[in-house]
Amino acid sequence: MRIVLNKIVIFGVGLIGGSFARALKKAGAVRTVVGMDRSAASLARALELGIIDIIGDDMADAIKGADLVLLAAPVAQAEAILSALAPHLQAGTVVTDAGSTKSDVVAAARRALGGKVAQFVPGHPIAGRETNGPEAAIDYLYVGKKFVLTPLAENSPDDIERVAAAWQACGAVIHRLTAQEHDKVFAAVSHLPHLLAYALVDDVANKPHADLLFQFAASGFRDFTRIAGSSPEMWRDISLANQPALLTELDAYLAQLTTLRGHLAAGDGAALESVYANAQRARHQWITTIETAEAPRNKDSAE
């Protein structure tokens, strides 16, 4: 479906929201982009870079006549933003989000929007980089990447299609999950890896000989910990928002570490090799079936 949006409003003009705007502009799929953000400096920079066309100063004026509103702010801010825009939300405007957790955002939307919740179509683009801010925004971030729709029972097919078509214009591939399915999946393959990367770097940084350790850390350490360069505020909010599912995955991982420690303490090389070999096979299969299908120019991680 070809889409041309007359006006969109983006709350959060950094990597995710800024890349969405850039991609839509590149595709000729939007005429006017209004930016809203807590940071006046970020808004000024986004305007200077051509990411947005207008800085939204007044909520009512900003969303008046908007075809689409995107929440690209940290998930903990969703309810406050939705509550602020709810009184001004007109029929015909669809609201969506880019949050990395969904059950909490859906609950926030129901509280904030009340009878207008049918106009909120939740979603999550599975793409990211470890850099932040308007300068990090690129027009190809979503090319070949998954976008997960987690629509509500109240959403109309046309509103769901509008959100899907906007992300397709950015180059994304559309998938659907329930909010609960989404949160369980991403606790395992995104939220837990970020927690582990942060924990490892923090552990090394707190050692008395940290400077020496970092001096000799090479590509393996760099690759494993790259996502620890992501926004601490954003990942604090994601971790707390998806606490139950993340705790389940963390407990399973701790059990795996305990098993590996037992193999190591026992000097059981065969058992260690078996775990390593299974992981290697699984990763090779994943690379073959998933990563090779993605656009070759975009080598940033999916978060």
C-alpha positions in Angstrom: 0.0 0.0 0.0 1.4 3.4 -1.1 1.0 6.0 1.6 1.4 9.7 1.7 0.8 11.3 5.1 0.0 15.0 5.1 1.2 15.6 8.7 2.9 13.5 11.3 3.9 14.3 14.9 6.9 12.7 16.5 7.5 12.7 20.2 11.2 12.1 20.6 13.4 13.3 17.7 16.5 11.1 18.4 17.6 7.9 16.7 14.2 6.1 16.4 11.9 9.0 15.8 14.5 10.9 13.7 15.2 7.9 11.5 11.4 7.4 11.0 11.1 11.0 9.8 14.1 10.7 7.6 12.9 7.5 6.0 9.4 8.8 5.3 10.8 11.9 3.8 13.2 10.0 1.6 10.3 7.8 0.4 8.1 10.8 -0.3 5.6 9.5 2.2 5.1 12.6 4.3 4.6 16.3 3.7 5.1 17.8 7.1 6.9 16.5 10.2 6.2 18.2 13.6 8.7 17.4 16.4 8.1 17.3 20.1 10.8 16.6 22.7 11.8 17.3 26.3 15.0 18.8 25.0 14.8 22.1 23.3 18.4 21.6 22.0 17.4 18.3 20.4 14.4 19.9 18.7 16.6 22.8 17.4 19.2 20.3 16.1 16.5 18.1 14.4 15.1 21.2 12.7 18.6 22.3 11.6 19.3 18.8 10.2 16.0 18.8 8.3 14.6 15.8 10.3 11.5 17.9 11.3 9.9 20.8 9.6 8.2 22.4 12.6 8.9 22.5 16.3 5.7 21.8 18.2 5.2 24.3 21.0 1.5 23.8 21.8 0.1 20.3 22.1 -3.4 21.1 20.6 -1.9 22.9 17.6 0.8 20.2 17.1 -1.6 17.3 16.7 -4.4 19.1 15.0 -5.1 17.5 11.7 -2.2 15.0 12.1 -2.6 11.7 10.2 -0.2 9.9 12.5 1.5 10.5 15.9 4.5 8.5 16.9 5.8 8.1 20.4 9.5 7.5 20.1 10.3 8.5 23.7 11.4 6.2 26.5 8.6 3.8 27.5 8.3 5.3 31.0 7.1 8.6 29.4 4.3 7.0 27.3 1.5 7.6 29.8 2.3 11.2 30.5 2.5 12.0 26.7 -0.7 10.1 26.0 -2.5 11.9 28.9 -1.3 15.2 27.6 -2.5 14.6 24.0 -5.7 12.8 24.8 -8.0 15.9 25.2 -6.8 17.1 21.8 -6.9 13.8 19.9 -9.3 14.2 17.0 -11.1 11.5 15.1 -8.9 10.4 12.1 -5.6 10.7 13.9 -3.9 7.5 14.6 -1.4 7.2 17.5 1.4 4.6 17.6 4.6 4.0 19.5 8.1 2.5 19.1 8.5 1.2 22.6 10.6 -1.9 23.3 8.0 -3.2 25.7 4.3 -3.5 24.9 2.1 -4.8 27.8 3.0 -1.8 29.9 2.5 0.7 27.1 -0.9 -0.8 26.2 -2.0 -0.6 29.9 -0.8 3.1 29.9 -2.7 3.8 26.8 -5.9 2.4 28.2 -5.5 4.5 31.3 -4.6 7.7 29.4 -6.8 7.5 26.4 -9.9 5.9 27.8 -12.6 5.8 25.1 -10.1 6.9 22.5 -7.8 3.9 23.0 -9.0 2.5 19.7 -6.9 5.1 18.0 -3.7 3.7 19.5 -2.0 1.0 17.5 1.1 -0.3 19.4 4.3 -1.3 17.6 8.0 -1.8 17.9 10.6 -1.4 15.2 13.4 -4.0 15.7 16.3 -1.8 14.8 18.8 0.3 16.6 22.3 1.6 17.1 24.3 2.3 20.2 24.3 6.1 19.3 21.6 8.5 20.4 20.2 11.9 19.5 19.2 13.6 16.2 22.7 13.2 14.8 22.3 9.4 15.0 19.2 9.4 12.8 19.6 7.8 9.4 17.2 7.2 6.6 18.0 3.5 6.1 17.8 2.3 9.7 14.6 0.3 9.1 15.4 -1.1 5.7 15.0 -4.9 5.8 14.3 -4.8 9.5 11.3 -6.2 11.3 8.5 -4.0 12.6 6.2 -5.8 15.1 2.6 -4.7 15.3 0.8 -5.6 18.5 -2.7 -4.3 17.7 -5.6 -4.0 20.1 -8.9 -5.7 19.6 -10.4 -2.2 19.4 -8.2 -1.0 16.5 -9.9 -0.7 13.1 -8.3 -2.5 10.1 -7.7 0.9 8.4 -5.8 2.3 11.4 -3.7 -0.8 11.6 -3.0 -0.6 7.9 -2.0 3.1 8.2 0.7 2.3 10.8 1.9 -0.8 8.8 2.1 1.2 5.6 4.1 4.0 7.2 6.7 1.5 8.4 6.7 -0.3 5.1 7.5 3.0 3.5 10.6 3.1 5.7 11.6 -0.3 4.3 10.5 -2.4 7.3 9.0 -5.9 7.1 5.7 -6.1 9.1 5.1 -8.9 11.7 2.3 -9.3 14.3 2.4 -10.6 17.9 0.3 -10.1 20.9 1.7 -7.7 23.5 2.4 -10.6 25.8 4.1 -12.7 23.2 6.2 -9.7 22.2 7.4 -9.1 25.8 8.4 -12.7 26.3 10.3 -12.9 23.0 12.3 -9.7 23.5 13.1 -10.4 27.1 15.1 -13.3 25.8 16.7 -11.9 22.7 17.1 -8.2 23.4 16.5 -7.2 27.0 18.6 -9.9 28.6 21.6 -9.3 26.3 21.6 -5.6 27.1 21.5 -6.4 30.9 24.4 -8.8 30.4 26.5 -6.3 28.4 26.0 -3.6 30.9 26.8 -6.0 33.8 30.1 -7.1 32.2 31.4 -3.7 31.4 30.4 -2.4 34.8 32.1 -5.4 36.5 35.3 -4.7 34.5 35.2 -1.0 35.1 34.9 -1.5 38.9 38.0 -3.7 39.2 41.1 -2.1 40.7 43.1 -2.8 37.5 40.3 -1.7 35.1 42.6 0.5 33.0 44.9 -2.5 32.3 42.0 -4.7 31.4 40.5 -2.2 29.0 43.9 -1.6 27.4 44.0 -5.3 26.3 40.3 -5.7 25.5 40.0 -6.5 21.9 37.4 -7.2 19.2 35.6 -10.0 21.1 35.0 -7.8 24.2 34.1 -4.9 21.9 31.6 -6.9 19.9 30.0 -8.5 23.0 29.6 -5.3 24.9 28.8 -2.9 22.0 25.2 -2.5 23.2 26.3 -1.3 26.6 26.9 2.0 24.7 23.1 2.4 24.4 21.0 4.9 26.5 21.1 4.0 30.2 17.8 5.8 30.8 16.0 4.0 28.0 17.3 0.6 29.1 16.5 1.3 32.8 12.9 1.9 31.7 12.7 -1.2 29.5 14.2 -3.4 32.2 11.6 -2.3 34.8 8.7 -2.3 32.3 9.4 -5.9 31.3 10.5 -7.0 34.8 8.5 -10.3 35.1 9.6 -11.7 31.7 13.2 -10.4 32.1 13.5 -12.0 35.6 12.3 -15.3 34.1 15.0 -15.1 31.4 17.7 -14.0 33.9 16.9 -16.9 36.2 17.2 -19.3 33.3 20.6 -17.8 32.3 21.9 -18.0 35.8 21.0 -21.7 35.8 23.0 -22.1 32.6 25.9 -20.3 34.1 25.8 -22.5 37.1 25.8 -25.6 34.9 28.8 -24.2 32.9 30.6 -23.4 36.1 30.1 -27.0 37.2 31.6 -28.3 34.0 34.5 -26.0 34.3 35.2 -26.8 38.0 35.1 -30.5 37.1 37.5 -30.1 34.2 34.8 -31.6 32.0 36.1 -30.5 28.6 33.6 -32.7 26.7 30.6 -31.1 28.4 31.9 -27.6 27.8 32.6 -28.3 24.1 29.1 -29.8 23.7 27.5 -26.5 25.0 29.9 -24.4 22.8 29.2 -26.5 19.7 25.4 -26.4 20.2 25.7 -22.6 20.5 27.9 -22.3 17.4 25.4 -24.4 15.3 22.5 -22.3 16.5 24.2 -19.1 15.7 25.3 -20.2 12.3 21.7 -21.2 11.5 20.4 -17.9 12.8 22.9 -16.0 10.6 21.9 -18.0 7.5 18.1 -17.8 8.0 17.8 -14.3 9.4 20.7 -11.9 8.9 21.3 -12.9 5.2 17.7 -11.7 4.5 18.4 -8.2 5.8 19.6 -5.3 3.6 23.4 -5.6 3.3 24.0 -1.9 3.7 22.5 -1.7 7.2 24.7 -3.6 9.6 23.4 -2.0 12.8 21.9 -4.3 15.4 18.3 -5.0 16.0 17.3 -4.0 19.5 
